[in-house]
Amino acid sequence: MKLKVCGMRESANVKNLLGQVQPDWMGLIFYPASPRFVDDIQADWIRDTEIRKVGVFVDASLSDIADKVQKFGLSTVQLHGDESAEEVNKIKEKTGLEVFKVFSIDQKINWNKLEEYLPHVDYFLFDTFTNAYGGSGKTFNWEILLDYPFDKPFLLSGGLTIGHVEAIKDLKSKVPQLEGLDINSKFEIEPGLKDIDLVSEFKKSLTKTLFK
């Protein structure tokens, strides 16, 4: 099970994350309205940090995405807005990077809407619907995912905590396309600052539960 820790931006916090947890991805939020927004002034040290860096964008222009890819040394582009399949394709072709396309789930999801994105993304990411585009700290009804019809792997997000580890294992057993988790607000001391001990405890609990 892969792990993405999103909403990072403090240098000492990032250093501790890499030292204690070593997640598969670190998420950087480039949505200006987010309390976890990452400013260009931090680009140099982030670019030199050796981890797969995910840039999180909400309906950003292709030029803005390309600029952040270069400045921050991104490995992955996460699209959290209303980007069309055509726009996602252009971003994929322009950057040549791994792409996550987020779909926010409220009460249900129309799987047919996702079909046109399949050729252009590496992972789908399912999060809880919120007008703030993530960071709600709330889960959605995971039973919706039991009908997931594609081979495309996906990441699960939305209010995940250590208390969800057994339920994550159960979901994985039923929907093997679940290949990763995206954690954020439930592991924060304040927006943009993670409790690294808690993140480490989550990873250890997850590994122990999945492989026991």
N, C-alpha and C positions, 0 to 999 in steps of 0.2 A: 504494500500500500504506500503510494507516494504521498509526500506531505509538502504543502505550500503554506508558508507563513506570510500573510499579507499585511500591508499597512505599516511597513518598517521605514524608518528614516533617521534614527539617531545612531551615530557612529559606534559608541560604546555598546549600545543595545544590540546592534548588528554583530559586532565582534563577539559578544557573549553568545548570541544565537548560533553563530558558526562554530564556536568552540564547544558548546554543550549539546547542541541538537543536530547540526548538520542536515537541515531539511533539503529536499530536492529543489525547491524553488523559494525565492524571496520576492514578495510582491511590493511594487512601488506604485503608489497611486498618483496619477497625473490628472485627476479631475479636480479643478480649482475649488469647487464647492465642498470638497471633502475636508474634514478636520485632520485627515492624515495626508494631505497634499504634500508632495515633495517638490521643493524649489530647485531651480537650476544651479543655485549656489552650492548645492551638495553633490553635483555631478562628478567631480574629479575623484573624490574618495570612494564613491559608490561604484564608479566605473572600474576602479582598480580592485574591488572586492571580488574574490573568486567564489562565486556562486551563480547559479542560473537565475538571472534577474527578469522578473515579469513586470512589464509596464502595463498598468491598468488604465484604460482610456474609455471615455464616454462620448461617443459621437464626435471624436476628434478628426481633424483633417489629416489627409495622408501626409502632407508636408510636416505637420506637427508631430505625428507619430515617427516619421523618418528622422526628424531632428532629435527626438528623445532617444531613439534607438542608438544613434551615433554618440550623443553626449553621455549617456549612462551605460553604454555597453550592454544593452538588453539582449537576452536570448529568446525572449518570448513576448508576444503581444496579446494582451487580454482585452477583448472588446465587450464592454459592459452596457452599451447603449442600444439604439435601434438600428444598428448597421445592417444594411441589406446584404444578401449573399454576394451580389456583384461588388459591393464595397469591400467585403471581406476578401474576396478573390484578389482585388487590386492591392490591398494591403499585404496579403500573402506573397504576391508576385513581386511587389516593390521591395519588401524587407527581406524576403527569403527566410523568415524566421518561423519558429513554432507559433501556432495561433490557438488561443482558447476563445471560444465564443460563449458568452454567458446568456442564459435564459432564466429570467426571474419567474418563479412559480408562485401563484396565489392559490387558487382553488383547484386548478386543472391546467393541462397543457395540451396544445394541439400538435401532436408529433409530426403531422404532415408539413407543418411550417418549417421544421428543422431539416427536411430532406434536401432542400436546395443548398444547404450549407455543408453537407457531408464532404464534397470534394475539396473544400477550401480550409478545413479546420483539422487540427490534430486532436483536440479534446473539446467536448462540450463541458460547460460548467453550470451546474444548477444551484441557484441561490434563492433565498426567500425574497419575494417581491417587496420592494420599498421604494417610495418616491425619491429616496436619497441614493439609489443605486448601490445597495449593499451596506454592510456594517450595521444591520438592524439588530443583531444579537438574537434573532428569532429563527426558529426552524420552520420548515413547511412540512406538509404531510408526505412523508417518504413513500407511502403506499402508491402514490402517483407513479413512482419510478419502476414499480413492478411490471408495468406494461411497456417499458422502454424497448423499442422495436429494432434498434440498430446495433451493428457490431462496433461502431465508433466508441472508444473509451470515453469516460467522463469523470469529472471531479465533483464532489459533493461539498457544498458550502451552506452557510446560514446558521449561525448560533451554535456551532458545534462546541461541546465541552467534554471533559473526561467522563462525565456521566452517560455519554452516548456511545461509548466504546462497544459494549455488547450489542447494541442495536445496529451499529455499523457493521459488525461481524455478521449479523443475521442478514442485513441487506446485501452484503457482498456475496453471501452464499446463494442468494436468490437472483442477484443481478451481477454476474461476474464482470460486466463491462465497467463497474465502479472500480477505478484504478487509482484514485487519489482523493485527498481531503484538502480543503482550503480553510484555514483557521484565521481568526482575526480578533473581533471585538471582545469575545469572552475570555481572552487571554491577555487583556490589556490592564496596565496600571492607569493609563490615560491614553487618549487617542495618539497613536503613533509610537507608543512605548509599551513593549511587551514584558510580561512577567516570564522571564526565560526559564526559571525553575518549573513553573507551571506548564510551559510548552514542553519541556524535557520530560516531565512526568506523564504528560499526555502521550508523547511518542513511545515511551517505555511501556505504558499500559496498553497502548494499541498493539505494539509488537507482541507482547506477552499474550494478549487475548487472541489475536489472529492466528498465532502459531502454537497455541497450547492444545 
